[in-house]
Amino acid sequence: MLEPAQLSLNIPETTKPRVVIIGGGFGGINFAKKLPEKEFQVVMFDKQNYHGFWPLLYQVATAGLEPDAIAEPLRKMFGSDEYEDFYFRLVRVTNINPETKTISTLVGDLSYDFLVIATGTKTNYFGNEQIKKFSFPLKQVPDALNLRSQMLQCFEQASMTSDPEVWQSLMNFVIVGGGPTGVELAGALAEMRKHVLPSDYPGMDFNRMNIYLVEGMDRVLPPMSPEASQKTYKYLTDMGINIKLNTLVESYDGSTVTFKGGEQIRAHTLIWAAGVAGALVDGLPEESVERGRILVNEYNQVLGFNDIFAIGDIALMKTPEYPKGHPGVAQPAIQQGKLLAKNMKRLLRKEPLEPFKYKDKGSLAIIGRNQAVADLPKGTHLGGFLAWVIWLFVHIMYLIGFRNKLIVLSNWMYKFFTYENSTRLIIRPFVRRGDRVTQAFIDKYNPD
């Protein structure tokens, strides 16, 4: 393996203003796509070489979709002649140096004229290192594949034990966080329990499989309207999901979930969808950061700087309508990215910048077949089949690439008529650190 010293960023010198983008999420790619290549040199850094459509990540985890259906290579997205002065580097940015107008990476430094931070968020464990060690996050494709392997391994092991306590602990799944990710994952698991698993594992009683959805607040889907929360609660309970509201997890050691108050549940799988924190890059002054997000003005300029910008989930723009910042969903990032590209051109021409004004297009969450909720503009709230159709249409529309749209649509149509999920393969067994039971199982039955 090559050492970092043997590598370099290898970015050509340019007479054009250089724009460096950290992050290839919704904000970063929409900014880069709208930026005129003839006027700027654009360099994008990311720790992965693809853009992922994270709203569908839970379907990868539950074997409803394969990873390549929701991911598009960044080099493919910017590989045409239209982006001839675009450069992508698969490397992590370790530090921002505003004084020298450079960024630092593991393989070298690079100067910038303008810097755009679009790093998004990471899982927030609220300082609980034990939960971080043993739980399953759901923020990236590797997380989804790990969780998929874990769940399928639990089903396989349950089919080979006669110990009722061991069987039950393998078949208890605890999802912490009643936001869209938790709700959609719980619904997908309930549909697997009803339509898929009984035929895969004949003889197992899946009526005893428990799905727990744990939320610290007094309702599910706290970011959405009370109407959406009420409908979602009914849909989930009708599907047999155990909802625990006003409940906090105190600890999890890989086999036992302990709630504040002392209640315990034996479970081999705890999925952590309870919160996110900004994925900060070192180097910005403390006064530019608040509650793990970067403070920006109405033009997405980082407070204290004219040449550094932040967009998407990492940006905290306080407005009268959104005093705590915009919601952590795709639309603010997309809209901020597009507007910032226009403002970059205005900066070159020394024209006044256009302030950002968020256009709320609504919020959606799917619970199961024919069941979804929608909060639409002008106070319109929908539930059931119509909201489900809207959810399908919106998610197909915002997928990147025609191939991905076609794959996802065909998968959904096939699943709708057959109740069948995608191939449920354990491509790479997952062994949690310290999980001697799973390791022994793999060593014994898969010695090679």
C-alpha positions as CSV (number, residue, x, y, z in Angstrom):
1,M,0.0,0.0,0.0
2,L,1.2,3.5,-0.9
3,E,2.3,5.8,1.9
4,P,0.8,9.4,1.9
5,A,4.2,10.8,1.2
6,Q,4.2,9.0,-2.2
7,L,1.0,10.8,-3.2
8,S,0.1,14.4,-4.0
9,L,-3.1,16.3,-4.9
10,N,-1.7,16.9,-8.4
11,I,-4.0,19.9,-9.1
12,P,-2.7,22.0,-12.1
13,E,-2.0,25.7,-11.6
14,T,-4.6,28.1,-12.9
15,T,-5.1,31.8,-13.6
16,K,-8.8,31.4,-12.9
17,P,-10.2,31.8,-9.3
18,R,-10.0,28.4,-7.6
19,V,-13.1,27.2,-5.8
20,V,-12.5,24.3,-3.4
21,I,-15.6,22.3,-2.3
22,I,-15.4,20.0,0.7
23,G,-18.2,17.4,0.4
24,G,-20.1,15.8,-2.5
25,G,-23.6,15.8,-0.9
26,F,-26.7,17.5,-2.1
27,G,-25.3,21.0,-1.5
28,G,-21.8,20.3,-3.0
29,I,-23.0,18.7,-6.2
30,N,-25.8,21.3,-6.9
31,F,-23.3,24.1,-6.3
32,A,-20.7,22.5,-8.6
33,K,-23.2,21.8,-11.4
34,K,-24.4,25.3,-11.6
35,L,-21.0,26.9,-11.4
36,P,-19.7,28.1,-14.8
37,E,-16.5,26.1,-15.6
38,K,-15.2,28.7,-17.9
39,E,-14.9,31.2,-15.1
40,F,-13.6,29.0,-12.2
41,Q,-11.4,26.0,-11.5
42,V,-13.3,23.7,-9.3
43,V,-11.8,21.1,-6.9
44,M,-14.0,18.8,-4.9
45,F,-12.8,16.7,-1.9
46,D,-14.8,13.8,-0.4
47,K,-14.0,10.7,1.7
48,Q,-16.1,8.6,-0.7
49,N,-16.1,8.7,-4.5
50,Y,-19.9,8.8,-4.9
51,H,-22.9,10.9,-4.2
52,G,-25.5,9.0,-2.2
53,F,-29.2,9.5,-2.0
54,W,-29.4,9.0,1.7
55,P,-33.3,9.2,2.1
56,L,-33.3,5.7,0.6
57,L,-30.5,4.3,2.7
58,Y,-32.9,2.4,4.9
59,Q,-34.0,0.4,1.9
60,V,-30.4,-0.7,1.3
61,A,-30.3,-1.8,4.9
62,T,-33.4,-3.9,4.6
63,A,-32.4,-5.5,1.2
64,G,-35.0,-3.5,-0.7
65,L,-32.4,-1.9,-2.9
66,E,-28.8,-2.5,-3.8
67,P,-26.2,0.2,-3.0
68,D,-25.6,1.2,-6.6
69,A,-29.2,2.0,-7.0
70,I,-28.9,5.0,-4.7
71,A,-25.3,6.1,-5.5
72,E,-23.7,7.8,-8.4
73,P,-19.9,8.1,-8.9
74,L,-18.8,11.7,-8.6
75,R,-16.4,11.4,-11.5
76,K,-19.2,10.2,-13.7
77,M,-21.4,13.1,-12.7
78,F,-18.6,15.6,-13.6
79,G,-16.9,13.6,-16.4
80,S,-18.2,15.3,-19.5
81,D,-16.4,18.1,-21.5
82,E,-18.8,20.5,-19.8
83,Y,-16.7,20.1,-16.6
84,E,-13.2,20.1,-18.1
85,D,-11.7,22.2,-15.3
86,F,-13.3,20.2,-12.5
87,Y,-11.1,18.0,-10.3
88,F,-12.2,15.4,-7.8
89,R,-9.9,14.0,-5.1
90,L,-10.7,11.0,-2.8
91,V,-9.1,12.3,0.3
92,R,-10.2,13.7,3.7
93,V,-9.6,17.4,4.4
94,T,-8.0,17.6,7.8
95,N,-7.8,21.3,8.4
96,I,-8.8,24.7,7.0
97,N,-6.2,27.5,7.2
98,P,-8.0,30.8,6.7
99,E,-4.8,32.9,7.3
100,T,-3.0,31.3,4.3
101,K,-6.2,30.5,2.3
102,T,-5.3,26.8,2.1
103,I,-6.8,23.5,3.1
104,S,-4.7,20.6,4.4
105,T,-5.3,16.9,3.5
106,L,-3.5,13.7,4.2
107,V,-1.5,14.1,1.0
108,G,-0.8,17.8,0.9
109,D,-2.1,21.3,1.0
110,L,-4.0,23.3,-1.6
111,S,-4.7,27.0,-1.9
112,Y,-8.1,28.4,-2.6
113,D,-9.7,31.7,-3.7
114,F,-13.1,30.6,-2.5
115,L,-13.9,27.7,-0.1
116,V,-17.3,26.0,0.2
117,I,-17.9,23.7,3.1
118,A,-20.7,21.2,2.4
119,T,-19.7,18.3,4.7
120,G,-23.2,17.6,6.0
121,T,-23.7,15.7,9.3
122,K,-22.5,12.7,11.2
123,T,-24.2,10.5,13.8
124,N,-24.5,12.1,17.2
125,Y,-24.2,9.7,20.1
126,F,-24.5,12.5,22.7
127,G,-21.2,11.5,24.3
128,N,-22.3,7.9,25.0
129,E,-19.3,5.9,23.9
130,Q,-20.8,2.5,24.8
131,I,-23.7,3.1,22.5
132,K,-21.3,4.3,19.8
133,K,-19.3,1.1,20.2
134,F,-22.2,-1.4,20.0
135,S,-25.0,0.2,18.0
136,F,-25.6,0.5,14.3
137,P,-25.7,4.0,12.7
138,L,-27.3,4.6,9.4
139,K,-25.6,7.5,7.7
140,Q,-23.5,5.9,4.9
141,V,-23.6,3.0,2.5
142,P,-21.2,0.9,4.6
143,D,-23.5,1.5,7.6
144,A,-26.4,0.1,5.6
145,L,-24.5,-2.9,4.5
146,N,-23.3,-3.7,8.0
147,L,-26.8,-3.5,9.3
148,R,-28.1,-5.7,6.5
149,S,-25.5,-8.3,7.3
150,Q,-26.3,-8.1,11.0
151,M,-30.0,-8.6,10.5
152,L,-29.6,-11.5,8.1
153,Q,-27.1,-13.1,10.4
154,C,-29.6,-12.8,13.2
155,F,-32.2,-14.6,11.2
156,E,-29.8,-17.3,10.2
157,Q,-28.6,-17.9,13.8
158,A,-32.2,-17.8,15.1
159,S,-33.1,-20.6,12.7
160,M,-30.3,-22.8,14.3
161,T,-31.0,-22.3,18.0
162,S,-33.5,-24.1,20.3
163,D,-32.9,-21.8,23.2
164,P,-36.0,-19.5,23.5
165,E,-34.1,-16.7,25.2
166,V,-31.3,-16.6,22.6
167,W,-33.9,-16.8,19.8
168,Q,-35.8,-13.9,21.3
169,S,-32.7,-11.7,21.7
170,L,-31.8,-12.4,18.1
171,M,-35.3,-11.4,17.0
172,N,-35.6,-8.2,19.0
173,F,-34.7,-5.1,17.0
174,V,-34.5,-1.8,18.7
175,I,-34.6,1.4,16.6
176,V,-33.7,4.5,18.6
177,G,-35.1,7.8,17.1
178,G,-38.6,8.4,15.9
179,G,-37.7,10.8,13.1
180,P,-38.1,9.9,9.4
181,T,-35.2,7.4,9.3
182,G,-36.4,5.5,12.3
183,V,-40.0,5.5,11.2
184,E,-39.2,4.4,7.6
185,L,-36.8,1.7,8.9
186,A,-39.4,0.3,11.3
187,G,-42.0,0.2,8.6
188,A,-39.7,-1.6,6.2
189,L,-38.7,-4.2,8.9
190,A,-42.4,-4.8,9.7
191,E,-43.1,-5.5,6.0
192,M,-40.2,-7.9,5.9
193,R,-41.6,-9.6,8.9
194,K,-45.0,-10.0,7.3
195,H,-44.3,-10.7,3.7
196,V,-40.7,-11.9,3.2
197,L,-39.2,-13.7,6.2
198,P,-41.9,-16.4,6.7
199,S,-41.2,-17.8,3.3
200,D,-37.4,-17.5,3.7
201,Y,-37.5,-19.2,7.1
202,P,-40.3,-21.7,7.2
203,G,-41.0,-23.0,10.7
204,M,-40.0,-19.9,12.5
205,D,-42.7,-17.9,14.3
206,F,-42.2,-14.3,13.2
207,N,-45.2,-13.2,15.2
208,R,-42.7,-13.3,18.1
209,M,-40.2,-11.0,16.3
210,N,-40.3,-7.6,18.1
211,I,-39.6,-4.2,16.5
212,Y,-39.2,-1.4,19.0
213,L,-39.2,2.2,18.0
214,V,-37.9,4.4,20.8
215,E,-38.4,8.2,20.8
216,G,-37.4,10.6,23.5
217,M,-40.1,13.1,22.8
218,D,-43.9,12.7,23.1
219,R,-44.6,11.8,19.5
220,V,-43.1,10.2,16.4
221,L,-41.9,12.4,13.6
222,P,-41.2,15.4,15.8
223,P,-40.1,17.6,12.8
224,M,-43.4,17.1,11.0
225,S,-46.9,18.3,11.9
226,P,-49.0,16.8,14.8
227,E,-51.4,15.5,12.1
228,A,-48.6,13.6,10.4
229,S,-47.4,12.2,13.8
230,Q,-50.9,11.0,14.7
231,K,-51.3,9.2,11.4
232,T,-47.9,7.7,11.6
233,Y,-48.4,6.4,15.1
234,K,-51.6,4.7,14.0
235,Y,-50.0,3.2,10.9
236,L,-47.0,1.8,12.9
237,T,-49.1,0.4,15.7
238,D,-51.4,-1.3,13.2
239,M,-48.2,-2.9,11.7
240,G,-47.4,-4.3,15.1
241,I,-44.5,-2.1,16.0
242,N,-43.9,-1.4,19.7
243,I,-43.6,2.4,20.1
244,K,-42.0,3.7,23.3
245,L,-42.4,7.5,23.6
246,N,-40.8,9.8,26.2
247,T,-38.1,7.1,26.5
248,L,-34.4,7.5,26.5
249,V,-31.7,4.8,26.1
250,E,-29.1,4.9,28.9
251,S,-26.8,2.2,27.7
252,Y,-26.3,-0.7,25.4
253,D,-23.6,-3.4,25.7
254,G,-24.3,-5.3,22.5
255,S,-26.8,-7.7,24.1
256,T,-28.9,-5.6,26.6
257,V,-30.6,-2.3,26.0
258,T,-31.1,-0.4,29.3
259,F,-33.5,2.6,29.4
260,K,-33.5,5.4,31.8
261,G,-35.8,4.2,34.6
262,G,-34.2,0.7,34.6
263,E,-36.3,-1.2,32.0
264,Q,-34.2,-3.6,29.9
265,I,-34.7,-5.4,26.6
266,R,-32.4,-8.2,25.4
267,A,-31.5,-7.5,21.8
268,H,-28.5,-8.2,19.5
269,T,-29.4,-5.3,17.3
270,L,-29.8,-1.6,18.2
271,I,-30.0,0.9,15.4
272,W,-29.1,4.4,16.4
273,A,-31.1,7.1,14.4
274,A,-31.5,9.5,17.4
275,G,-29.6,12.5,16.2
276,V,-26.9,14.1,14.0
277,A,-24.1,16.6,14.5
278,G,-22.3,18.7,12.0
279,A,-19.3,17.1,10.3
280,L,-16.9,19.9,11.2
281,V,-13.5,20.5,9.7
282,D,-10.8,21.9,12.1
283,G,-9.5,25.4,11.6
284,L,-12.4,27.8,11.9
285,P,-12.5,30.0,14.9
286,E,-14.8,29.1,17.8
287,E,-17.0,32.2,17.3
288,S,-17.9,30.8,13.8
289,V,-19.4,27.6,15.2
290,E,-22.5,27.1,17.3
291,R,-23.9,23.8,18.5
292,G,-21.8,21.8,16.0
293,R,-22.8,23.9,13.0
294,I,-21.1,26.7,11.1
295,L,-22.7,30.1,11.5
296,V,-23.4,31.8,8.2
297,N,-25.1,35.0,7.1
298,E,-28.0,35.3,4.5
299,Y,-25.5,34.7,1.7
300,N,-24.1,31.5,3.3
301,Q,-20.8,33.3,4.1
302,V,-19.2,32.0,7.2
303,L,-19.3,34.7,9.9
304,G,-16.1,36.6,9.9
305,F,-15.1,35.6,6.3
306,N,-15.9,36.8,2.8
307,D,-14.2,33.9,0.9
308,I,-15.5,30.9,3.0
309,F,-19.0,29.6,2.6
310,A,-21.0,26.8,4.2
311,I,-24.1,25.2,2.8
312,G,-26.5,22.4,3.7
313,D,-26.8,20.7,7.0
314,I,-23.5,22.0,8.3
315,A,-24.6,25.6,7.9
316,L,-26.5,27.4,10.6
317,M,-28.4,30.4,9.1
318,K,-30.6,32.0,11.7
319,T,-33.7,33.8,10.3
320,P,-37.0,35.0,11.8
321,E,-38.7,32.1,10.2
322,Y,-36.0,29.6,11.2
323,P,-34.3,30.9,14.4
324,K,-32.6,27.5,14.9
325,G,-31.6,27.1,11.3
326,H,-33.2,25.4,8.4
327,P,-34.4,21.8,8.6
328,G,-31.7,19.1,8.0
329,V,-33.2,17.8,4.8
330,A,-32.1,17.8,1.2
331,Q,-34.0,20.8,0.0
332,P,-32.2,23.6,1.9
333,A,-28.8,22.1,0.7
334,I,-30.0,21.9,-2.9
335,Q,-31.4,25.5,-2.9
336,Q,-28.4,26.9,-1.1
337,G,-26.0,25.2,-3.5
338,K,-27.8,26.6,-6.6
339,L,-28.0,30.1,-5.2
340,L,-24.4,30.2,-4.1
341,A,-23.3,29.3,-7.6
342,K,-25.2,32.3,-8.9
343,N,-23.7,34.5,-6.2
344,M,-20.2,33.3,-7.1
345,K,-20.7,34.9,-10.5
346,R,-22.0,38.0,-8.9
347,L,-18.8,38.2,-6.7
348,L,-16.6,38.1,-9.8
349,R,-18.6,40.9,-11.3
350,K,-18.6,42.8,-8.0
351,E,-22.4,42.8,-8.1
352,P,-24.7,42.7,-5.0
353,L,-25.3,39.2,-3.7
354,E,-28.8,37.7,-3.5
355,P,-29.9,36.6,0.0
356,F,-31.1,33.1,0.6
357,K,-34.8,32.5,1.0
358,Y,-35.8,29.0,1.7
359,K,-38.8,27.7,-0.3
360,D,-40.3,24.9,1.8
361,K,-41.6,22.3,-0.6
362,G,-43.0,20.1,2.2
363,S,-42.0,17.0,4.2
364,L,-42.7,13.3,3.5
365,A,-42.3,10.0,5.3
366,I,-43.2,6.6,4.2
367,I,-44.4,3.9,6.6
368,G,-45.3,1.0,4.4
369,R,-47.2,-0.2,1.4
370,N,-49.8,2.5,0.5
371,Q,-49.0,4.3,3.8
372,A,-47.2,7.6,4.0
373,V,-47.6,11.0,5.4
374,A,-47.1,14.4,3.7
375,D,-46.9,18.0,5.1
376,L,-47.3,20.1,2.0
377,P,-47.1,23.9,1.6
378,K,-50.1,26.1,2.7
379,G,-50.9,23.8,5.6
380,T,-52.0,20.8,3.6
381,H,-51.6,17.4,5.4
382,L,-52.1,14.1,3.6
383,G,-51.9,10.5,4.6
384,G,-52.4,7.1,3.1
385,F,-52.3,6.1,-0.5
386,L,-52.1,9.6,-2.0
387,A,-49.2,10.6,0.2
388,W,-47.5,7.3,-0.7
389,V,-47.7,8.1,-4.4
390,I,-46.3,11.6,-3.8
391,W,-43.4,10.1,-1.8
392,L,-42.6,7.6,-4.7
393,F,-42.7,10.4,-7.3
394,V,-40.6,12.8,-5.4
395,H,-37.9,10.3,-4.5
396,I,-37.7,9.0,-8.1
397,M,-37.4,12.6,-9.4
398,Y,-34.6,13.6,-7.1
399,L,-32.4,10.5,-7.7
400,I,-29.3,11.3,-9.6
401,G,-28.9,9.6,-13.0
402,F,-31.4,7.9,-15.3
403,R,-30.0,4.5,-14.6
404,N,-30.7,4.9,-10.8
405,K,-34.2,6.2,-11.5
406,L,-34.9,3.1,-13.7
407,I,-33.4,0.6,-11.3
408,V,-35.3,2.0,-8.3
409,L,-38.6,2.3,-10.1
410,S,-38.3,-1.3,-11.5
411,N,-37.4,-2.6,-8.0
412,W,-40.4,-0.9,-6.4
413,M,-42.8,-2.1,-9.1
414,Y,-41.5,-5.7,-8.7
415,K,-41.8,-5.5,-5.0
416,F,-45.3,-4.0,-5.2
417,F,-46.7,-6.9,-7.2
418,T,-44.6,-9.7,-5.6
419,Y,-44.0,-8.6,-2.0
420,E,-40.5,-9.7,-2.7
421,N,-37.4,-7.8,-1.6
422,S,-34.1,-7.7,-3.4
423,T,-31.5,-10.5,-3.1
424,R,-30.8,-11.0,0.6
425,L,-27.2,-11.8,0.4
426,I,-24.6,-11.7,3.2
427,I,-21.8,-10.6,1.0
428,R,-19.5,-9.6,3.8
429,P,-20.3,-11.0,7.3
430,F,-20.4,-8.4,9.9
431,V,-18.7,-9.1,13.3
432,R,-19.1,-6.4,15.9
433,R,-16.0,-5.9,18.0
434,G,-16.2,-8.2,21.0
435,D,-19.0,-10.3,19.5
436,R,-17.6,-13.7,20.2
437,V,-20.9,-15.5,19.4
438,T,-21.1,-14.2,15.8
439,Q,-17.3,-14.7,15.3
440,A,-17.5,-18.3,16.5
441,F,-20.5,-18.9,14.3
442,I,-18.7,-17.6,11.2
443,D,-15.5,-19.4,12.1
444,K,-17.3,-22.7,12.6
445,Y,-19.6,-22.7,9.6
446,N,-17.4,-20.7,7.2
447,P,-13.9,-21.7,8.0
448,D,-12.4,-20.5,4.8
